[in-house]
Amino acid sequence: MPKNARFLVGLVAVAGVVTYLIVTGLTDTMQYYLTPSELVAKVDADPTVHDMGVKVGARIVPGSYVKTAAGVHTFTVEDPEKLTVTMPVEYEGDLPDTFNDQADMIVDAVLDGHYRNDGVFVATTVLTKCGSRYEASPEAIKQG
């Protein structure tokens, strides 16, 4: 085998290993979240989902936030695509500064936690999506 051929075989092998590591690294670190309607469908298909931790991406329903006497934050989220699909959420901890349930704001959130059998999502982490600028919702613009 000529010297150049061995070099090319080695180069192809190294490139293959690097490509494999990149693909598996990206696959392992991708974090996909479910919408509320996807979570409900997944639970209907496999009830053991209640025992697993999941991420849910949803929109906070305006006017739904209440803090109980025990210090538990409760609010409702809705599916951004199917506004009729809602889910109550309970969260113990500090809410992000960008958390807002005012009617003139649209706030999307990513919740990490588990979905109880009674239909309540118990969040262990609440992250609100913050755009580069704050804007009123299209409904508020029409009213103004």
C-alpha positions as protocol buffer text, in pm:
chain_id: "A"
residue {
  index: 1
  type: MET
  ca { x: 0 y: 0 z: 0 }
}
residue {
  index: 2
  type: PRO
  ca { x: 148 y: 336 z: -97 }
}
residue {
  index: 3
  type: LYS
  ca { x: 235 y: 584 z: 175 }
}
residue {
  index: 4
  type: ASN
  ca { x: -30 y: 834 z: 61 }
}
residue {
  index: 5
  type: ALA
  ca { x: -305 y: 571 z: 69 }
}
residue {
  index: 6
  type: ARG
  ca { x: -232 y: 489 z: 438 }
}
residue {
  index: 7
  type: PHE
  ca { x: -242 y: 859 z: 519 }
}
residue {
  index: 8
  type: LEU
  ca { x: -580 y: 898 z: 345 }
}
residue {
  index: 9
  type: VAL
  ca { x: -725 y: 592 z: 525 }
}
residue {
  index: 10
  type: GLY
  ca { x: -609 y: 736 z: 859 }
}
residue {
  index: 11
  type: LEU
  ca { x: -752 y: 1077 z: 772 }
}
residue {
  index: 12
  type: VAL
  ca { x: -1089 y: 926 z: 679 }
}
residue {
  index: 13
  type: ALA
  ca { x: -1092 y: 724 z: 1003 }
}
residue {
  index: 14
  type: VAL
  ca { x: -1020 y: 1032 z: 1215 }
}
residue {
  index: 15
  type: ALA
  ca { x: -1286 y: 1232 z: 1029 }
}
residue {
  index: 16
  type: GLY
  ca { x: -1536 y: 951 z: 1087 }
}
residue {
  index: 17
  type: VAL
  ca { x: -1465 y: 939 z: 1460 }
}
residue {
  index: 18
  type: VAL
  ca { x: -1492 y: 1319 z: 1492 }
}
residue {
  index: 19
  type: THR
  ca { x: -1822 y: 1318 z: 1298 }
}
residue {
  index: 20
  type: TYR
  ca { x: -1958 y: 1040 z: 1521 }
}
residue {
  index: 21
  type: LEU
  ca { x: -1864 y: 1230 z: 1837 }
}
residue {
  index: 22
  type: ILE
  ca { x: -2028 y: 1550 z: 1712 }
}
residue {
  index: 23
  type: VAL
  ca { x: -2352 y: 1376 z: 1614 }
}
residue {
  index: 24
  type: THR
  ca { x: -2383 y: 1180 z: 1940 }
}
residue {
  index: 25
  type: GLY
  ca { x: -2291 y: 1487 z: 2146 }
}
residue {
  index: 26
  type: LEU
  ca { x: -2560 y: 1697 z: 1981 }
}
residue {
  index: 27
  type: THR
  ca { x: -2820 y: 1424 z: 2017 }
}
residue {
  index: 28
  type: ASP
  ca { x: -2745 y: 1377 z: 2387 }
}
residue {
  index: 29
  type: THR
  ca { x: -2756 y: 1747 z: 2472 }
}
residue {
  index: 30
  type: MET
  ca { x: -3065 y: 1848 z: 2276 }
}
residue {
  index: 31
  type: GLN
  ca { x: -3348 y: 1927 z: 2515 }
}
residue {
  index: 32
  type: TYR
  ca { x: -3687 y: 1910 z: 2354 }
}
residue {
  index: 33
  type: TYR
  ca { x: -3996 y: 2021 z: 2538 }
}
residue {
  index: 34
  type: LEU
  ca { x: -4355 y: 1918 z: 2490 }
}
residue {
  index: 35
  type: THR
  ca { x: -4655 y: 2144 z: 2451 }
}
residue {
  index: 36
  type: PRO
  ca { x: -4945 y: 2082 z: 2691 }
}
residue {
  index: 37
  type: SER
  ca { x: -5147 y: 1904 z: 2420 }
}
residue {
  index: 38
  type: GLU
  ca { x: -4848 y: 1682 z: 2333 }
}
residue {
  index: 39
  type: LEU
  ca { x: -4803 y: 1597 z: 2702 }
}
residue {
  index: 40
  type: VAL
  ca { x: -5170 y: 1505 z: 2744 }
}
residue {
  index: 41
  type: ALA
  ca { x: -5155 y: 1286 z: 2431 }
}
residue {
  index: 42
  type: LYS
  ca { x: -4837 y: 1121 z: 2554 }
}
residue {
  index: 43
  type: VAL
  ca { x: -4995 y: 1048 z: 2895 }
}
residue {
  index: 44
  type: ASP
  ca { x: -5305 y: 904 z: 2726 }
}
residue {
  index: 45
  type: ALA
  ca { x: -5083 y: 670 z: 2523 }
}
residue {
  index: 46
  type: ASP
  ca { x: -4850 y: 580 z: 2815 }
}
residue {
  index: 47
  type: PRO
  ca { x: -4964 y: 652 z: 3174 }
}
residue {
  index: 48
  type: THR
  ca { x: -4611 y: 588 z: 3307 }
}
residue {
  index: 49
  type: VAL
  ca { x: -4523 y: 938 z: 3182 }
}
residue {
  index: 50
  type: HIS
  ca { x: -4664 y: 1059 z: 3516 }
}
residue {
  index: 51
  type: ASP
  ca { x: -4358 y: 906 z: 3682 }
}
residue {
  index: 52
  type: MET
  ca { x: -4106 y: 1076 z: 3452 }
}
residue {
  index: 53
  type: GLY
  ca { x: -3969 y: 1427 z: 3452 }
}
residue {
  index: 54
  type: VAL
  ca { x: -4063 y: 1630 z: 3145 }
}
residue {
  index: 55
  type: LYS
  ca { x: -4018 y: 1979 z: 3001 }
}
residue {
  index: 56
  type: VAL
  ca { x: -4324 y: 2169 z: 2889 }
}
residue {
  index: 57
  type: GLY
  ca { x: -4328 y: 2479 z: 2672 }
}
residue {
  index: 58
  type: ALA
  ca { x: -4645 y: 2683 z: 2718 }
}
residue {
  index: 59
  type: ARG
  ca { x: -4794 y: 3030 z: 2747 }
}
residue {
  index: 60
  type: ILE
  ca { x: -4897 y: 3175 z: 3083 }
}
residue {
  index: 61
  type: VAL
  ca { x: -5272 y: 3244 z: 3099 }
}
residue {
  index: 62
  type: PRO
  ca { x: -5331 y: 3609 z: 3193 }
}
residue {
  index: 63
  type: GLY
  ca { x: -5484 y: 3662 z: 3536 }
}
residue {
  index: 64
  type: SER
  ca { x: -5427 y: 3305 z: 3653 }
}
residue {
  index: 65
  type: TYR
  ca { x: -5146 y: 3361 z: 3902 }
}
residue {
  index: 66
  type: VAL
  ca { x: -5211 y: 3309 z: 4275 }
}
residue {
  index: 67
  type: LYS
  ca { x: -4967 y: 3264 z: 4562 }
}
residue {
  index: 68
  type: THR
  ca { x: -5109 y: 3039 z: 4833 }
}
residue {
  index: 69
  type: ALA
  ca { x: -5064 y: 3096 z: 5207 }
}
residue {
  index: 70
  type: ALA
  ca { x: -4814 y: 2809 z: 5204 }
}
residue {
  index: 71
  type: GLY
  ca { x: -4600 y: 3000 z: 4953 }
}
residue {
  index: 72
  type: VAL
  ca { x: -4684 y: 2782 z: 4652 }
}
residue {
  index: 73
  type: HIS
  ca { x: -4715 y: 2969 z: 4323 }
}
residue {
  index: 74
  type: THR
  ca { x: -5011 y: 2846 z: 4120 }
}
residue {
  index: 75
  type: PHE
  ca { x: -5093 y: 2956 z: 3768 }
}
residue {
  index: 76
  type: THR
  ca { x: -5234 y: 2815 z: 3448 }
}
residue {
  index: 77
  type: VAL
  ca { x: -5058 y: 2765 z: 3118 }
}
residue {
  index: 78
  type: GLU
  ca { x: -5204 y: 2707 z: 2775 }
}
residue {
  index: 79
  type: ASP
  ca { x: -5082 y: 2546 z: 2458 }
}
residue {
  index: 80
  type: PRO
  ca { x: -4954 y: 2824 z: 2227 }
}
residue {
  index: 81
  type: GLU
  ca { x: -5105 y: 2648 z: 1924 }
}
residue {
  index: 82
  type: LYS
  ca { x: -5428 y: 2515 z: 2083 }
}
residue {
  index: 83
  type: LEU
  ca { x: -5543 y: 2782 z: 2328 }
}
residue {
  index: 84
  type: THR
  ca { x: -5823 y: 2559 z: 2458 }
}
residue {
  index: 85
  type: VAL
  ca { x: -5574 y: 2314 z: 2608 }
}
residue {
  index: 86
  type: THR
  ca { x: -5477 y: 2442 z: 2953 }
}
residue {
  index: 87
  type: MET
  ca { x: -5291 y: 2296 z: 3248 }
}
residue {
  index: 88
  type: PRO
  ca { x: -5269 y: 2412 z: 3610 }
}
residue {
  index: 89
  type: VAL
  ca { x: -4914 y: 2451 z: 3746 }
}
residue {
  index: 90
  type: GLU
  ca { x: -4777 y: 2448 z: 4100 }
}
residue {
  index: 91
  type: TYR
  ca { x: -4430 y: 2579 z: 4176 }
}
residue {
  index: 92
  type: GLU
  ca { x: -4238 y: 2630 z: 4499 }
}
residue {
  index: 93
  type: GLY
  ca { x: -3945 y: 2865 z: 4466 }
}
residue {
  index: 94
  type: ASP
  ca { x: -3859 y: 3205 z: 4329 }
}
residue {
  index: 95
  type: LEU
  ca { x: -4023 y: 3301 z: 4003 }
}
residue {
  index: 96
  type: PRO
  ca { x: -3812 y: 3471 z: 3735 }
}
residue {
  index: 97
  type: ASP
  ca { x: -3829 y: 3850 z: 3713 }
}
residue {
  index: 98
  type: THR
  ca { x: -3985 y: 3823 z: 3368 }
}
residue {
  index: 99
  type: PHE
  ca { x: -4279 y: 3614 z: 3496 }
}
residue {
  index: 100
  type: ASN
  ca { x: -4596 y: 3808 z: 3425 }
}
residue {
  index: 101
  type: ASP
  ca { x: -4964 y: 3720 z: 3391 }
}
residue {
  index: 102
  type: GLN
  ca { x: -5099 y: 4060 z: 3287 }
}
residue {
  index: 103
  type: ALA
  ca { x: -5354 y: 4061 z: 3009 }
}
residue {
  index: 104
  type: ASP
  ca { x: -5150 y: 4294 z: 2788 }
}
residue {
  index: 105
  type: MET
  ca { x: -4843 y: 4069 z: 2786 }
}
residue {
  index: 106
  type: ILE
  ca { x: -4781 y: 3736 z: 2618 }
}
residue {
  index: 107
  type: VAL
  ca { x: -4533 y: 3539 z: 2826 }
}
residue {
  index: 108
  type: ASP
  ca { x: -4404 y: 3202 z: 2712 }
}
residue {
  index: 109
  type: ALA
  ca { x: -4246 y: 2971 z: 2967 }
}
residue {
  index: 110
  type: VAL
  ca { x: -4054 y: 2646 z: 2979 }
}
residue {
  index: 111
  type: LEU
  ca { x: -4142 y: 2434 z: 3281 }
}
residue {
  index: 112
  type: ASP
  ca { x: -3938 y: 2143 z: 3409 }
}
residue {
  index: 113
  type: GLY
  ca { x: -4111 y: 1898 z: 3642 }
}
residue {
  index: 114
  type: HIS
  ca { x: -4366 y: 1617 z: 3639 }
}
residue {
  index: 115
  type: TYR
  ca { x: -4733 y: 1577 z: 3549 }
}
residue {
  index: 116
  type: ARG
  ca { x: -4939 y: 1443 z: 3836 }
}
residue {
  index: 117
  type: ASN
  ca { x: -5228 y: 1200 z: 3799 }
}
residue {
  index: 118
  type: ASP
  ca { x: -5475 y: 1476 z: 3894 }
}
residue {
  index: 119
  type: GLY
  ca { x: -5374 y: 1684 z: 3590 }
}
residue {
  index: 120
  type: VAL
  ca { x: -5156 y: 1935 z: 3775 }
}
residue {
  index: 121
  type: PHE
  ca { x: -4803 y: 2000 z: 3650 }
}
residue {
  index: 122
  type: VAL
  ca { x: -4563 y: 2031 z: 3944 }
}
residue {
  index: 123
  type: ALA
  ca { x: -4275 y: 2246 z: 3823 }
}
residue {
  index: 124
  type: THR
  ca { x: -3927 y: 2226 z: 3969 }
}
residue {
  index: 125
  type: THR
  ca { x: -3796 y: 2497 z: 3736 }
}
residue {
  index: 126
  type: VAL
  ca { x: -3976 y: 2785 z: 3568 }
}
residue {
  index: 127
  type: LEU
  ca { x: -3801 y: 2975 z: 3288 }
}
residue {
  index: 128
  type: THR
  ca { x: -3977 y: 3256 z: 3109 }
}
residue {
  index: 129
  type: LYS
  ca { x: -3876 y: 3349 z: 2761 }
}
residue {
  index: 130
  type: CYS
  ca { x: -3761 y: 3706 z: 2734 }
}
residue {
  index: 131
  type: GLY
  ca { x: -3755 y: 3874 z: 2396 }
}
residue {
  index: 132
  type: SER
  ca { x: -3501 y: 4135 z: 2304 }
}
residue {
  index: 133
  type: ARG
  ca { x: -3769 y: 4397 z: 2363 }
}
residue {
  index: 134
  type: TYR
  ca { x: -4102 y: 4413 z: 2541 }
}
residue {
  index: 135
  type: GLU
  ca { x: -4409 y: 4459 z: 2329 }
}
residue {
  index: 136
  type: ALA
  ca { x: -4779 y: 4470 z: 2397 }
}
residue {
  index: 137
  type: SER
  ca { x: -4989 y: 4185 z: 2265 }
}
residue {
  index: 138
  type: PRO
  ca { x: -5176 y: 4237 z: 1936 }
}
residue {
  index: 139
  type: GLU
  ca { x: -5503 y: 4246 z: 2134 }
}
residue {
  index: 140
  type: ALA
  ca { x: -5378 y: 4532 z: 2353 }
}
residue {
  index: 141
  type: ILE
  ca { x: -5264 y: 4728 z: 2047 }
}
residue {
  index: 142
  type: LYS
  ca { x: -5612 y: 4697 z: 1892 }
}
residue {
  index: 143
  type: GLN
  ca { x: -5775 y: 4822 z: 2214 }
}
residue {
  index: 144
  type: GLY
  ca { x: -5538 y: 5119 z: 2251 }
}
